[in-house]
Amino acid sequence: MPELPEVEALKDFLTEHLVGRRVARVLPVAVSVLKTYDPPLTALEGGEITAVRRYGKFLALETDAGPILVTHLARAGWLQWRDRLPDGPPRPGKGPLALRVALETGEGFDLTEAGTQKRLAVYVVHDPREVPGIARLGPDPLAPGFDEAAFAALIEGERRRLKGALRDQSLIAGVGNAYSDEILHAAKMSPYKLAGSLTPEETAVLYAALRSTLTEAVERSRGLAAGRLKAEKKSGLRVHGRTGEPCPVCGDTVREVSFSDSSLQYCPTCQTGGKPLADRRMSRLLK
């Protein structure tokens, strides 16, 4: 799933390629992707794109016509930029193409989604806060005002484990499965540690890991074309998606805990005092 660093890089890329250009057509291919109907997609056509903004993992394209196009790429969605779009409208079918935005210049982009679980979402609204997912977002961890005191206030009394708390978009916007693993590895903390149990010193360490991990990922992605962002994300990850590989810090083997719809990766030596975390799913399989 694209997370804050990739969506921030997409925002910068689209700002360069879209702002000042007019929308010619917005062509839905998968009707299920559209979550709103008023204003219609056609209300965007003819409008000049004036700004591209990020809200957590959401992207918003503002137009001088008024309506705003908002998208959430979900787990398997992506944005593919095209210097020249194919002639003729796209054909509905079983392929990954969900929606196409064509500019008057002949350029444009496709929103695509792989797999059978279709969660990519597109909204046309007058105010981004009309999108339920944006309305309930917590603070952005890279915002200038998000300091250590603000972070400490968020997790004070939090009863969930760190992994779950970091992924909660209503608590902190933009962090998902991959970067929560990376943040906890950088902080040398167990994903199972209760968020509300942190000492002031541990809170400071976790805050620093949160900011540095996301800032460094954004800097690695800055200036890259949209098509290269996925590869850059994967190459920069230290533990997430690297089960069985050596930890780049201590050399221990990166381990995994599996859940019904996701998994987490961690280093026992760096994060859990050398002890493997219980993996109930694997335990059931071995019985």
C-alpha positions in Angstrom: 0.0 0.0 0.0 1.3 3.5 -0.8 1.9 5.3 2.5 2.8 8.9 3.4 6.3 9.0 1.7 5.0 7.6 -1.6 1.9 9.7 -1.6 3.9 12.8 -0.8 6.2 12.0 -3.7 3.2 11.5 -6.0 1.9 14.9 -4.8 5.1 16.6 -5.8 5.2 14.7 -9.2 1.6 15.6 -10.0 2.1 19.2 -8.9 4.9 19.5 -11.6 2.9 17.7 -14.3 -0.7 18.8 -13.6 -0.9 22.4 -12.1 -1.8 24.9 -14.8 -3.2 22.3 -17.2 -6.9 21.7 -18.0 -8.8 18.5 -17.6 -10.3 17.3 -20.9 -12.0 14.1 -19.8 -12.4 11.9 -16.7 -13.2 8.4 -17.8 -14.4 5.8 -15.2 -13.6 2.2 -16.2 -14.6 0.4 -13.0 -17.8 2.0 -11.7 -17.2 0.6 -8.2 -14.2 3.0 -7.8 -16.5 6.1 -7.7 -17.8 6.7 -4.2 -19.7 10.0 -4.8 -22.1 11.0 -7.6 -22.7 14.7 -6.8 -20.9 16.6 -8.2 -20.5 14.3 -11.2 -17.1 13.4 -12.7 -18.0 15.6 -15.7 -17.9 18.7 -13.4 -14.1 18.4 -13.5 -13.9 18.6 -17.2 -12.7 21.9 -18.6 -11.3 23.0 -15.2 -7.7 24.0 -14.7 -5.9 22.1 -12.0 -4.7 24.7 -9.5 -3.1 22.5 -6.7 -2.4 19.0 -5.6 -2.5 18.3 -1.9 -2.0 15.3 0.4 -4.1 14.3 3.3 -2.6 11.3 5.0 -2.7 8.7 2.2 -5.2 10.6 0.2 -4.4 12.7 -2.9 -6.6 15.7 -3.8 -6.6 17.6 -7.1 -8.1 21.1 -6.9 -9.6 22.8 -9.9 -10.7 26.4 -10.6 -14.1 25.0 -11.6 -14.7 24.2 -7.9 -14.9 20.4 -7.6 -12.0 18.5 -6.1 -10.9 15.0 -7.3 -9.8 12.9 -4.3 -8.4 9.4 -4.4 -7.1 6.8 -2.0 -5.0 4.1 -3.7 -5.7 1.5 -1.0 -3.6 -1.6 -0.8 -3.1 -2.5 -4.5 -3.8 0.8 -6.3 -1.3 2.9 -8.2 -1.1 6.0 -10.4 0.5 5.6 -13.8 1.5 8.7 -15.7 1.4 8.8 -19.5 3.0 11.4 -21.6 0.6 10.4 -24.3 -2.7 8.7 -23.6 -4.0 6.1 -26.1 -6.5 7.3 -28.6 -10.1 6.4 -27.9 -11.8 5.7 -24.6 -10.6 2.8 -22.5 -12.7 -0.4 -22.6 -14.2 -1.8 -19.4 -13.0 -5.2 -18.6 -11.2 -7.4 -16.1 -7.9 -5.5 -16.3 -6.4 -3.3 -13.6 -7.5 0.1 -15.1 -10.1 1.8 -12.9 -10.1 5.5 -14.0 -8.4 7.7 -16.5 -7.8 11.4 -16.4 -7.0 13.0 -19.7 -5.6 16.5 -20.1 -6.1 18.9 -23.0 -2.4 18.5 -23.8 -2.9 14.7 -24.5 -1.1 13.8 -21.3 -2.8 12.2 -18.4 -2.8 9.4 -15.8 -4.5 6.1 -15.1 -5.6 4.9 -11.7 -5.0 1.1 -11.6 -5.6 -1.6 -9.1 -4.2 -5.1 -9.1 -5.9 -8.2 -7.6 -9.5 -9.1 -7.0 -10.1 -7.1 -3.8 -11.1 -3.7 -5.2 -10.7 -1.0 -2.6 -9.3 1.9 -4.6 -11.6 4.9 -4.1 -12.3 8.1 -6.0 -14.4 11.0 -4.8 -15.6 14.3 -6.3 -16.3 16.8 -3.6 -16.4 20.6 -2.9 -14.4 20.2 0.3 -11.9 17.4 1.1 -13.5 17.0 4.6 -16.6 15.6 2.9 -14.5 12.4 2.4 -15.1 10.4 5.5 -11.6 9.0 5.6 -10.1 12.6 5.5 -12.6 13.9 8.1 -11.4 11.4 10.7 -7.6 11.8 10.1 -5.3 12.5 13.0 -2.4 14.9 12.7 0.2 14.6 10.0 3.4 13.4 11.5 5.5 15.6 9.2 3.5 18.8 9.9 5.7 21.6 11.5 3.5 21.7 14.6 3.7 18.0 15.3 6.3 18.1 18.0 7.3 15.6 20.7 4.8 17.1 23.1 1.9 16.6 20.6 3.0 13.0 20.0 3.2 12.3 23.7 -0.3 13.6 24.2 -1.6 11.3 21.5 -0.3 8.1 23.0 -0.8 9.0 26.6 -3.2 6.3 28.0 -3.3 4.5 24.7 -4.1 0.9 25.4 -3.2 -0.6 22.1 0.1 -2.1 21.1 2.5 0.2 19.3 2.0 -1.5 15.9 -1.8 -1.0 15.9 -1.6 2.5 17.3 0.9 3.7 14.6 -1.3 2.3 11.9 -4.5 4.0 13.2 -5.2 6.8 10.7 -7.4 8.7 13.3 -4.4 8.8 15.6 -1.6 9.6 13.2 -2.2 10.2 9.4 -0.3 8.4 6.7 1.6 5.5 8.5 0.7 2.0 7.3 1.9 -1.5 7.7 5.4 -1.1 6.1 6.5 2.1 7.8 5.1 1.2 11.2 7.5 -1.8 11.0 10.4 0.4 10.0 9.7 3.0 12.7 9.6 0.4 15.4 12.8 -1.2 14.1 14.5 2.2 14.2 13.3 2.8 17.7 14.3 -0.7 18.8 10.8 -1.4 20.2 8.6 -4.4 20.1 5.5 -4.1 18.0 3.6 -5.7 20.9 4.7 -3.1 23.5 1.7 -1.1 24.8 1.7 2.4 23.6 0.5 3.9 26.9 3.3 2.2 28.8 6.1 4.2 27.3 8.3 6.3 29.6 9.1 9.9 28.6 12.5 8.7 27.4 10.9 6.0 25.3 8.4 8.4 23.9 11.2 10.7 22.8 13.0 7.8 21.0 9.8 6.7 19.2 9.0 10.2 18.1 12.5 10.7 16.7 12.2 7.3 14.9 8.8 8.3 13.5 10.1 11.6 12.1 13.4 10.4 10.8 12.0 7.3 9.1 9.3 9.2 7.3 11.5 12.2 6.5 14.3 10.0 5.0 11.8 8.0 3.0 10.3 11.2 1.5 13.8 12.5 0.6 14.7 9.2 -1.1 11.5 9.4 -3.2 11.6 13.1 -4.0 12.1 13.9 -7.7 11.4 10.3 -8.8 8.9 9.6 -11.6 5.7 7.9 -10.4 6.7 4.6 -12.0 9.8 4.3 -9.9 8.3 5.0 -6.5 7.3 1.4 -5.7 10.8 0.1 -6.3 12.4 2.9 -4.3 10.1 2.1 -1.3 11.0 -1.6 -1.4 14.7 -0.9 -1.6 14.7 1.4 1.3 12.9 -0.9 3.8 15.1 -2.6 6.4 12.8 -5.2 7.9 9.4 -4.9 6.3 9.0 -7.6 3.6 12.4 -9.0 4.4 11.4 -12.1 6.4 14.4 -14.6 6.6 17.0 -12.0 5.6 19.7 -10.7 8.0 18.9 -7.5 9.9 21.1 -4.7 8.5 21.8 -3.5 12.0 22.8 -6.6 13.9 22.7 -9.5 11.5 20.0 -11.5 13.2 17.3 -13.1 11.1 14.3 -10.9 10.4 11.1 -12.7 11.6 7.4 -12.4 10.8 4.1 -12.5 12.6 1.2 -13.3 10.3 -2.4 -12.2 10.7 -5.5 -12.9 8.6 -5.0 -10.0 6.2 -1.5 -8.7 6.9 1.9 -9.5 8.5 4.5 -7.6 10.5 8.3 -8.1 10.4 10.8 -7.4 13.1 14.3 -8.1 14.4 14.3 -10.1 17.7 17.8 -8.9 18.7 17.0 -5.2 18.0 13.5 -5.2 19.2 12.4 -8.0 21.5 15.4 -8.9 23.6 16.2 -11.8 21.3 12.9 -13.5 21.9 10.6 -14.4 18.9 7.1 -13.1 19.1 4.2 -15.5 19.3 2.7 -16.2 15.9 -0.6 -17.9 16.6 -1.4 -18.4 12.9 1.8 -20.4 12.4 1.2 -22.3 15.6 -2.1 -23.5 14.4 -0.6 -24.6 11.1 2.0 -26.7 12.9 -0.5 -28.6 15.1 
